[in-house]
Amino acid sequence: MDRKIRKELDFPLNESVFWTDSTIVLHYIRSDNKRFRTFVANRISTIRDASEPRQWRYVNTEKNPADDVSRGLTPDKLNGRWLKGPSFLCADEMEWPIAPADLQVPPSDPEIKPPTENASAFTTQSEEKSLERLINTYSSWYKLRRGVSWLLKFMQWLKLKGKTQTEQELRDFKRISYDDMQKAEKRILHYVQKCFFQKEIESLTDSDGKVTKTSQLYKLDPKIDEGLLRVGGRLERSALPLEAKHPVLLPKGSHVSDLILRDVHVKAGHSGRNYVLSVLREKYWMLGAGAAIRSMISRCVMCRRQRGKKMSQKMADLPENRLLPDEPPFSKVGIDYFGPFEVKRGRSMEKRYGVMFTCLTTRAIHLEVAHSLDTDSCISAIRRFIARRGNIKEMLSDNGTNLVGAERELKREIDGWNKAQISADLLQKGIKWTFNPPTASHFGGVWERQIGTVRKLILAVTKQQVLSGESLTTLFCEIESIVNNRPLTSVSDDVNDLEALTPNHLLLLNRKPQLPPTVTDRSDVYSRRRWRQIQYLADVFWRRWSREYLPQLQRRERWVPSHRNLQIGDLVLVADANTQRNSWLLGRVLQTFPDKKGFTRSANIKTKNSVIVRPISKLCLILEGDC
């Protein structure tokens, strides 16, 4: 405002005076030895560009007319000092208000930056940190040597600046030679050894010339050759080259050591630990090289891509649908296809497929014959199963295209059934259909194991014979009976023990078609006795199931230890059994799907073409996202 008024008026004005009732602002303006944070520093700079600190004066809050508007006054009270100003402006300058004597800002003011460190200590630390930062900016041993070579050339050029130089010397300054790279390598190694082996270097330069017994280099008998610390060793008389007889010592954990190790690993063709170590010892001797090489190979992106193992995680707890008893059999099932089987129809041969339904609780199975793999055939098989075994509460399956299509059509059809019902008691309940991630066959191990058993029985019974459609249906029923008669618990050698528990104990009330003894009396009618008999046998089955079968599921046979969880942003390789490893797609993790305990089981992967869902068993970790 002061600038604008002076610019618009045509006559000269005296020096302006600015008034404020804030002692902190006055201290900010008059301070010359404190550094402020960005917000305050910018405004103080603007004020001092347009005025001088002496132009700023202090006025008490009670005499500041600017407070009249900020505090809110009625129009009739604004006729006073708001229009005429405070009365002390008409008095002599000696009578103007004086700022308080203790005009200081407390050291804890958040707008003041803390004081800097001691100059000499800061200079020493900054030099060391600058050299360390220069080395850490490089990710390649060759690029580090080349960068240091240019830096040494620039320093040499500064020394010769102003002196007469020949054309050859000028051309040499514009290119890097082999000797320049060797000098740069020597300077880098000398700096690293000075940082890590300072005590050993001082001991070797003393009159004694030996390192202490407590030194980690004591057994290597180190010596200094051309300014570098080398292994003394016992191979002085061997025919090996000088660098192999007395390799340069490298510390463990240095960034330069990691760069050299990575360079040797690449030149060795990403070979294993022993070969990389043998190549490294031809010129360098790194402390703890074996562990460092193993760590480096485990982090190498190329090695992970070519030989990395697929990810695994601790085996999950069993879901509720396999542990809760007292429900009708086949209330919660898993469904899968197997086959095909060739059957003879007239003079032609046709393909048939098996559809297996597995009860997740009792481990009983039900087999159906499907004439094709399309959605209609799948729906027909499911409807036949429901008609014979009752309604299904929950169904699990692989992510097959026919099964996905069947789920959509079944939901539409069940919605139609519900609309056609009259009584609320007869309303159909929808089936909860859960799909495993694509290519995650181990997610459905409960039915995959049963399919293996069924296949083995089919091969044993048919002996490669060609069956008719009717024979195949009969064969499926017989195999279903055999599998459902298998023992779920261990078979005892004691004749007094109960027979082993089987799924048929619940489906048929016994392994054999004879009726067990009943718990009835003479007054019971037949229907009541039959109902109580069935209820008794069902209770016996579930009690034995809980005591004998369920405890067998406690142990984890595989995937016992837990591993690092897959994280969002990780770079992975998507395994494909139908292509070679070099053709596997690279992808980045967009979303993870953990279980109730926090272990990631599957993830959304972004590839170059699309976003896919895969289990972690089909992924190879290439690079962590938090690196």
C-alpha positions in Angstrom: 0.0 0.0 0.0 2.8 2.4 0.8 4.4 1.8 -2.6 1.1 2.4 -4.4 0.3 5.7 -2.6 3.8 7.1 -3.3 3.5 6.1 -6.9 0.1 7.7 -7.4 0.9 11.0 -5.6 2.8 13.7 -7.6 4.5 15.4 -4.6 7.3 14.0 -2.5 6.6 12.4 0.9 8.6 12.0 4.1 9.7 8.6 5.2 6.7 6.4 6.2 6.3 5.0 9.7 4.6 1.6 10.2 3.0 0.6 13.5 2.2 -2.8 14.9 1.2 -4.2 18.3 3.0 -7.5 17.8 6.4 -7.6 19.5 7.2 -10.9 17.8 6.8 -9.4 14.4 9.1 -6.5 15.4 11.7 -8.9 16.5 11.4 -10.9 13.2 11.9 -7.7 11.2 14.9 -6.4 13.2 16.6 -9.7 13.6 19.8 -10.2 11.6 21.4 -13.3 13.2 18.5 -15.8 13.1 17.3 -18.0 10.3 13.6 -18.4 9.9 11.5 -21.1 8.2 10.2 -20.6 4.7 6.8 -19.0 5.4 8.1 -16.4 7.8 11.4 -15.9 5.9 9.5 -15.0 2.6 7.3 -12.4 4.3 10.2 -10.8 6.2 12.1 -10.6 3.0 9.2 -8.8 1.3 8.9 -6.3 4.2 12.6 -5.5 4.3 12.7 -5.0 0.5 10.0 -2.3 0.8 11.1 -0.7 4.1 13.8 -0.4 6.6 13.7 -1.9 10.1 13.9 1.6 11.7 10.6 2.5 10.1 8.7 0.0 12.2 7.4 1.2 15.6 5.5 -0.4 18.4 2.0 0.7 19.5 0.0 -0.7 22.4 -3.1 -2.7 21.7 -5.3 -0.2 23.5 -4.1 2.6 21.2 -4.1 0.7 18.0 -7.1 1.8 15.8 -6.8 -1.3 13.6 -8.3 -3.2 16.5 -11.5 -1.2 16.4 -12.7 -2.9 13.2 -11.4 -6.4 14.0 -13.2 -6.3 17.4 -16.4 -5.1 15.9 -17.9 -1.7 16.7 -21.2 0.0 15.8 -21.0 2.9 13.2 -21.6 5.6 15.8 -18.5 4.6 17.7 -16.2 4.8 14.6 -16.2 8.6 14.5 -13.3 8.8 16.9 -9.7 7.6 16.4 -10.7 5.4 13.5 -11.1 8.5 11.3 -8.6 10.8 12.9 -6.0 8.3 14.1 -4.5 8.0 17.7 -3.8 11.3 19.5 -0.1 10.6 20.0 0.5 11.1 16.2 -0.1 14.9 16.7 2.4 15.1 19.5 6.2 15.3 19.2 8.1 12.2 18.1 9.7 12.0 21.6 6.3 11.3 23.1 5.5 8.4 20.7 5.1 4.9 22.3 8.3 3.0 23.0 8.7 -0.7 22.4 9.3 -2.9 25.5 12.9 -3.4 26.6 12.6 -7.2 26.6 11.8 -7.4 22.8 13.0 -11.0 22.3 11.7 -14.2 20.8 12.0 -17.3 23.0 14.4 -20.0 21.6 11.6 -22.5 21.4 9.8 -20.4 18.7 8.8 -23.0 16.0 9.5 -20.4 13.2 13.2 -20.2 14.1 15.6 -22.8 12.6 18.0 -24.5 15.1 21.6 -23.3 15.0 24.0 -25.1 12.7 26.8 -27.3 14.0 30.4 -26.3 14.6 32.0 -25.2 11.3 35.2 -27.3 11.5 33.3 -30.5 12.5 30.7 -29.8 9.9 33.4 -29.4 7.2 35.1 -32.6 8.1 31.8 -34.6 8.2 30.6 -33.0 5.0 33.7 -34.0 3.1 33.4 -37.6 4.3 29.7 -37.7 3.5 30.3 -36.1 0.1 32.8 -38.8 -0.9 30.4 -41.5 0.5 27.5 -40.0 -1.4 29.6 -39.9 -4.6 30.3 -43.6 -4.3 26.8 -44.5 -3.3 25.3 -42.8 -6.4 26.8 -45.4 -8.7 25.3 -48.9 -9.2 28.0 -50.2 -11.5 31.7 -50.8 -10.8 32.6 -49.7 -14.3 30.6 -46.5 -14.1 32.1 -45.6 -10.7 35.7 -46.0 -12.1 34.8 -44.0 -15.2 33.2 -41.2 -13.1 36.2 -41.0 -10.8 38.5 -41.0 -13.9 36.8 -37.9 -15.2 37.0 -36.3 -11.8 40.7 -36.9 -11.6 41.2 -35.5 -15.1 39.2 -32.4 -14.2 41.5 -31.9 -11.2 44.5 -32.3 -13.3 43.1 -29.8 -15.9 42.6 -27.3 -13.1 46.3 -27.6 -12.1 47.5 -27.1 -15.7 45.0 -24.3 -16.4 46.8 -21.3 -17.8 49.9 -23.2 -18.9 50.8 -24.0 -22.4 49.6 -27.4 -23.5 50.2 -29.4 -26.7 47.4 -30.7 -28.9 48.1 -34.2 -27.8 47.6 -33.2 -24.2 44.4 -31.5 -25.0 43.1 -34.6 -26.8 44.1 -36.8 -23.9 41.8 -34.6 -21.6 38.8 -35.5 -23.8 39.0 -39.3 -23.5 39.5 -41.9 -20.9 42.4 -44.4 -21.3 43.2 -47.7 -19.6 45.7 -46.1 -17.4 43.1 -43.5 -16.2 40.8 -46.3 -15.2 43.6 -48.1 -13.3 44.4 -44.9 -11.4 40.8 -44.3 -10.6 40.4 -47.9 -9.3 43.5 -47.5 -7.1 42.2 -44.3 -5.6 38.8 -45.8 -4.9 40.3 -48.9 -3.2 42.7 -46.7 -1.2 39.8 -44.6 0.1 37.8 -47.7 1.1 40.7 -49.4 2.8 41.4 -46.2 4.7 37.8 -46.1 6.0 37.7 -49.7 7.1 41.3 -50.8 7.8 42.7 -47.6 9.4 44.2 -49.4 12.4 45.8 -52.1 10.3 47.4 -49.5 8.0 48.8 -47.6 10.9 50.2 -50.8 12.4 51.9 -51.8 9.2 53.4 -48.4 8.7 55.0 -48.4 12.2 58.5 -49.7 12.8 57.1 -53.1 13.9 55.2 -53.6 10.6 52.7 -56.2 12.0 49.0 -56.2 12.8 47.7 -57.1 16.2 46.4 -60.6 16.9 42.9 -59.2 17.5 42.7 -57.9 14.0 40.5 -59.7 11.5 43.4 -59.6 9.0 46.0 -61.3 11.3 45.9 -64.7 9.7 46.2 -63.2 6.2 49.6 -61.6 7.0 48.7 -58.4 5.2 51.2 -56.0 3.6 51.1 -52.7 1.9 52.1 -52.6 -1.7 51.9 -49.4 -3.8 49.7 -47.8 -1.2 47.2 -50.7 -1.2 46.6 -53.3 1.5 47.2 -56.8 0.1 47.2 -60.4 1.3 50.7 -61.6 2.3 49.8 -65.2 2.4 52.0 -68.2 1.7 52.0 -68.3 -2.1 54.9 -66.0 -2.8 56.8 -68.8 -4.7 53.9 -70.0 -6.8 53.6 -69.4 -10.5 50.3 -67.5 -10.1 50.1 -63.9 -11.3 51.0 -61.2 -8.8 47.4 -60.1 -8.3 46.3 -63.7 -7.5 49.2 -64.3 -5.1 48.6 -61.0 -3.3 45.0 -60.0 -3.9 43.7 -56.6 -2.7 41.9 -56.8 0.6 38.2 -55.6 0.5 36.1 -55.0 3.6 32.7 -56.6 4.2 29.6 -54.5 3.9 31.1 -51.7 1.8 29.3 -50.4 -1.2 32.4 -50.7 -3.3 32.8 -54.3 -2.3 29.2 -54.9 -3.4 29.8 -53.2 -6.8 32.9 -55.3 -7.4 31.1 -58.5 -6.4 28.2 -57.7 -8.7 30.6 -57.0 -11.6 32.4 -60.3 -11.1 29.1 -62.1 -10.9 27.9 -60.6 -14.2 31.2 -61.4 -15.9 31.0 -65.0 -14.6 27.7 -65.4 -16.4 25.6 -65.3 -13.3 27.2 -68.6 -12.1 27.0 -70.1 -8.7 28.8 -69.2 -5.5 31.9 -71.3 -5.8 32.7 -70.2 -9.4 32.1 -66.5 -8.5 34.4 -66.9 -5.5 37.2 -68.4 -7.5 37.0 -65.6 -10.1 36.9 -62.9 -7.3 40.0 -64.4 -5.6 42.0 -63.8 -8.8 42.3 -60.1 -8.0 40.5 -59.4 -4.7 40.2 -60.9 -1.3 36.9 -60.0 0.4 36.2 -60.7 4.0 33.1 -62.8 4.4 32.9 -63.3 0.7 30.9 -66.6 0.9 28.0 -65.0 2.7 28.1 -61.9 0.6 28.0 -63.9 -2.6 25.0 -65.9 -1.4 23.2 -62.7 -0.4 24.0 -61.1 -3.7 22.9 -64.1 -5.8 19.6 -64.2 -3.8 19.0 -60.6 -4.8 20.1 -60.8 -8.4 17.2 -60.0 -10.7 18.6 -62.1 -13.6 19.3 -65.1 -11.3 15.8 -64.9 -9.8 14.3 -64.8 -13.3 16.2 -67.8 -14.5 16.4 -70.0 -11.4 14.1 -68.4 -8.8 11.7 -70.7 -7.0 8.0 -70.2 -6.9 6.6 -68.5 -3.8 5.1 -70.4 -1.0 3.4 -69.6 2.3 2.5 -71.3 5.5 -0.3 -73.8 5.0 -3.6 -72.1 5.9 -6.0 -73.3 8.6 -8.8 -75.6 7.5 -12.0 -73.6 6.6 -15.2 -73.9 8.5 -16.9 -75.9 5.8 -14.6 -78.8 6.6 -14.7 -78.7 10.4 -18.4 -78.1 11.4 -20.4 -81.3 12.0 -24.1 -82.1 12.4 -25.1 -81.0 8.9 -26.6 -83.3 6.2 -24.0 -84.9 3.9 -23.3 -82.9 0.7 -24.4 -79.6 2.2 -21.0 -78.2 1.3 -19.4 -79.7 -1.7 -16.5 -79.3 -4.1 -17.0 -80.0 -7.8 -14.6 -80.8 -10.5 -14.4 -82.5 -13.9 -12.1 -85.4 -14.9 -11.7 -87.5 -18.1 -12.4 -87.8 -21.0 -13.5 -91.4 -21.5 -14.3 -92.9 -24.9 -17.6 -94.9 -25.1 -18.9 -96.9 -27.9 -22.3 -95.8 -29.4 -23.3 -97.9 -32.3 -20.4 -97.9 -34.8 -18.9 -94.5 -33.5 -16.9 -93.5 -30.5 -18.0 -90.6 -28.3 -16.4 -88.8 -25.4 -17.9 -88.7 -21.9 -16.6 -86.8 -18.9 -16.9 -87.5 -15.2 -18.3 -84.9 -12.7 -17.3 -85.5 -9.1 -19.0 -83.9 -6.1 -17.1 -84.2 -2.8 -18.6 -83.6 0.6 -16.2 -81.4 2.3 -17.0 -82.7 5.8 -17.6 -86.4 5.4 -15.3 -86.8 2.4 -18.0 -88.8 0.6 -18.2 -88.5 -3.2 -20.9 -88.6 -5.8 -20.1 -89.3 -9.5 -22.2 -88.1 -12.5 -21.6 -88.6 -16.3 -21.4 -85.5 -18.4 -21.8 -85.8 -22.2 -19.9 -82.6 -22.9 -18.0 -79.7 -21.3 -20.5 -77.0 -22.1 -22.5 -75.1 -19.6 -25.8 -76.9 -20.2 -24.3 -80.3 -19.5 -22.7 -78.9 -16.3 -26.1 -77.6 -15.1 -27.8 -80.9 -15.9 -25.2 -82.8 -13.8 -25.7 -80.4 -10.9 -29.5 -80.7 -11.1 -29.2 -84.5 -11.1 -27.0 -84.3 -8.1 -29.3 -82.0 -6.2 -32.3 -84.2 -7.0 -30.6 -87.3 -5.5 -28.6 -85.8 -2.6 -30.6 -82.7 -1.5 -30.0 -79.0 -1.6 -26.5 -77.5 -1.5 -25.6 -74.6 0.8 -22.1 -74.0 -0.5 -20.1 -75.1 -3.6 -16.4 -74.8 -4.3 -14.8 -75.3 -7.7 -11.9 -74.4 -9.9 -12.2 -71.4 -12.2 -13.2 -73.5 -15.3 -15.1 -71.7 -18.1 -18.0 -74.2 -18.0 -18.3 -73.9 -14.2 -18.3 -70.1 -14.3 -21.0 -70.1 -17.0 -23.0 -72.7 -15.0 -22.9 -70.5 -11.9 -24.4 -67.5 -13.7 -27.2 -69.6 -15.3 -27.9 -71.4 -12.1 -28.3 -68.1 -10.2 -30.8 -66.9 -12.9 -32.7 -70.2 -12.8 -32.9 -70.2 -9.0 -34.2 -66.7 -9.0 -36.9 -68.0 -11.3 -37.7 -70.8 -9.0 -38.0 -68.4 -6.1 -40.5 -66.3 -7.9 -42.6 -69.3 -8.8 -43.0 -70.5 -5.2 -46.2 -69.9 -3.3 -45.3 -70.9 0.2 -42.5 -69.2 2.1 -41.5 -72.6 3.5 -40.7 -73.9 0.1 -38.6 -71.0 -1.1 -35.4 -72.2 -2.7 -32.2 -71.1 -1.1 -29.4 -69.8 -3.4 -26.2 -71.7 -3.7 -23.0 -69.9 -2.6 -20.6 -70.7 -5.3 -16.9 -69.9 -4.6 -14.2 -70.1 -7.3 -10.6 -70.7 -6.6 -8.0 -68.5 -8.3 -7.0 -69.6 -11.8 -4.3 -72.3 -12.0 -4.5 -72.9 -8.2 -5.1 -76.6 -8.2 -3.8 -77.0 -4.6 -6.7 -74.8 -3.4 -8.9 -77.7 -4.3 -6.8 -80.5 -2.9 -9.7 -82.0 -1.1 -11.3 -83.0 -4.4 -8.1 -83.3 -6.5 -7.0 -86.2 -4.2 -10.3 -87.9 -4.7 -10.1 -87.6 -8.5 -6.7 -89.4 -8.3 -8.3 -92.2 -6.4 -11.1 -92.5 -8.9 -8.8 -92.5 -11.9 -6.7 -95.3 -10.3 -9.8 -97.4 -9.7 -11.1 -96.8 -13.2 -7.8 -98.0 -14.7 -7.8 -101.0 -12.4 -11.4 -102.1 -13.3 -11.6 -101.3 -17.0 -8.1 -102.4 -18.0 -8.2 -100.2 -21.1 -11.5 -101.7 -22.3 -13.9 -99.7 -24.4 -17.2 -99.3 -22.5 -20.7 -98.3 -23.6 -22.6 -95.4 -22.1 -24.6 -97.6 -19.8 -21.5 -99.5 -18.7 -19.7 -96.3 -17.9 -22.7 -95.1 -15.7 -22.7 -98.4 -13.9 -18.9 -98.3 -13.4 -19.2 -94.8 -11.9 -21.8 -96.1 -9.4 -19.6 -99.0 -8.4 -16.5 -96.8 -8.0 -18.6 -94.3 -6.0 -19.5 -97.2 -3.6 -15.9 -98.3 -3.3 -14.6 -94.9 -2.5 -17.3 -94.1 0.0 -16.4 -97.3 1.8 -12.8 -96.3 2.4 -11.8 -95.8 6.0 -11.4 -92.3 7.3 -9.7 -93.4 10.5 -7.0 -95.9 11.3 -7.8 -99.5 11.2 -7.2 -101.3 14.4 -5.8 -104.9 14.8 -7.9 -105.5 17.9 -11.0 -107.5 17.2 -12.8 -105.8 20.0 -12.4 -102.3 18.6 -15.0 -100.6 16.5 -14.6 -100.9 12.7 -13.0 -97.9 11.0 -15.2 -94.9 10.2 -16.3 -94.5 6.6 -18.5 -92.1 4.6 -21.0 -94.9 4.1 -21.7 -95.0 7.9 -23.6 -91.7 7.3 -24.9 -92.3 3.8 -26.0 -95.9 4.3 -26.0 -96.1 8.1 -23.5 -98.9 7.8 -20.8 -100.3 5.6 -23.0 -103.4 5.0 -26.7 -103.4 4.1 -27.7 -104.9 7.5 -29.5 -102.9 10.1 -27.6 -102.2 13.4 -29.1 -102.8 16.8 -31.6 -100.2 17.8 -32.3 -98.3 21.0 -36.1 -98.8 21.2 -38.8 -100.3 23.3 -41.9 -102.4 22.5 -44.3 -99.4 22.6 -42.6 -97.7 19.7 -44.3 -97.8 16.4 -42.2 -98.8 13.4 -41.9 -95.3 11.9 -40.8 -93.9 15.2 -38.3 -96.7 15.8 -36.9 -96.2 12.3 -36.5 -92.5 12.8 -34.8 -93.0 16.2 -32.5 -95.6 14.7 -31.4 -93.2 11.9 -30.9 -90.4 14.4 -28.8 -92.6 16.7 -26.6 -93.8 13.9 -26.0 -90.2 12.7 -25.1 -89.1 16.2 -22.7 -92.0 16.5 -21.1 -91.1 13.2 -20.5 -87.4 14.1 -19.2 -88.3 17.6 -16.7 -90.7 16.1 -15.9 -88.2 13.3 -15.1 -85.5 15.9 -13.0 -87.8 18.0 -11.2 -90.0 15.6 -11.1 -88.3 12.2 -10.9 -84.6 13.0 -7.7 -84.8 15.1 -5.9 -86.4 12.2 -6.1 -83.1 10.4 -4.1 -81.1 12.9 -0.6 -81.7 11.4 0.7 -79.6 8.6 2.4 -82.0 6.2 3.8 -79.3 3.9 4.4 -75.5 3.9 5.1 -75.3 7.6 7.3 -72.2 8.0 6.0 -68.7 7.1 7.6 -66.5 4.5 7.6 -62.9 3.5 4.2 -61.8 2.3 3.7 -60.6 -1.3 3.5 -56.8 -1.2 1.8 -54.3 -3.5 4.4 -53.0 -5.9 6.5 -56.2 -6.0 7.8 -57.3 -9.4 6.9 -60.9 -10.1 7.2 -63.6 -12.8 3.9 -65.3 -13.7 4.6 -69.0 -14.1 3.0 -70.8 -17.0 3.3 -74.6 -17.4 2.6 -74.4 -21.1 5.5 -72.1 -22.0 9.2 -71.9 -21.4 10.5 -69.9 -18.5 12.0 -67.3 -20.7 8.5 -66.6 -22.1 6.9 -66.1 -18.7 5.2 -62.7 -18.3 6.5 -60.1 -16.0 4.0 -58.3 -13.8 3.6 -56.0 -10.9 1.3 -56.6 -7.9 -1.7 -54.3 -7.8 -3.7 -56.0 -5.0 -3.2 -58.8 -2.5 -5.8 -61.1 -1.0 -4.7 -62.2 2.6 -6.5 -64.7 4.7 -7.8 -64.1 8.3 -4.3 -64.5 9.7 -2.7 -62.0 7.3 -0.9 -64.5 5.0 -1.3 -63.5 1.3 -2.7 -66.4 -0.8 -3.3 -64.8 -4.2 -2.9 -61.4 -5.9 -4.0 -59.2 -8.8 -1.1 -59.0 -11.2 -0.7 -56.2 -13.8 1.0 -57.6 -16.9 1.7 -55.9 -20.3 -1.6 -57.1 -21.7 -4.1 -57.3 -18.8 -4.8 -57.7 -15.1 -4.9 -61.3 -13.9 -5.5 -63.1 -10.6 -2.9 -65.8 -9.6 -2.0 -67.7 -6.5 1.4 -67.1 -5.0 2.4 -70.7 -5.9 2.4 -69.5 -9.6 4.5 -66.4 -8.9 8.3 -66.0 -8.7 9.4 -62.9 -6.9 11.9 -60.9 -9.0 12.2 -57.6 -7.1 10.7 -56.3 -3.9 8.7 -53.2 -4.2 10.2 -51.6 -1.1 13.8 -51.9 -2.4 
